[in-house]
Amino acid sequence: MKLLEVTRLSSKGQVVLPQAIRDKLHLIKGEKFLILGEKDTIIMKRIEMPSLIKAKKLLQLSQAYA
């Protein structure tokens, strides 16, 4: 189920993500996002660090080409 919430821009340019959205997406303090803005649309995409398993696989792959 998709959630639809309303928020506003503060005088400092900050936007509060409503609690229901933070809970549903399991967002925590310090999360980082990519922001794309065009015309009247803003898209936020969470930047996720690769898991330890994925990081090990990437390291092994890079060593194979070294």
Contacts in CASP RR format, 6 or more apart in sequence:
PFRMAT RR
TARGET T0000
AUTHOR 0000-0000-0000
METHOD contacts of the structure
MODEL  1
MKLLEVTRLSSKGQVVLPQAIRDKLHLIKGEKFLILGEKDTIIMKRIEMP
SLIKAKKLLQLSQAYA
3 18 0 8 1.000
3 20 0 8 1.000
3 21 0 8 1.000
3 24 0 8 1.000
5 18 0 8 1.000
5 20 0 8 1.000
5 21 0 8 1.000
6 18 0 8 1.000
7 15 0 8 1.000
7 16 0 8 1.000
7 17 0 8 1.000
7 18 0 8 1.000
8 15 0 8 1.000
8 16 0 8 1.000
9 15 0 8 1.000
10 16 0 8 1.000
17 27 0 8 1.000
21 27 0 8 1.000
25 46 0 8 1.000
27 46 0 8 1.000
31 46 0 8 1.000
31 47 0 8 1.000
32 46 0 8 1.000
32 47 0 8 1.000
33 44 0 8 1.000
33 45 0 8 1.000
33 46 0 8 1.000
33 47 0 8 1.000
34 44 0 8 1.000
34 45 0 8 1.000
34 47 0 8 1.000
35 42 0 8 1.000
35 43 0 8 1.000
35 44 0 8 1.000
36 42 0 8 1.000
36 43 0 8 1.000
36 45 0 8 1.000
37 43 0 8 1.000
50 58 0 8 1.000
END
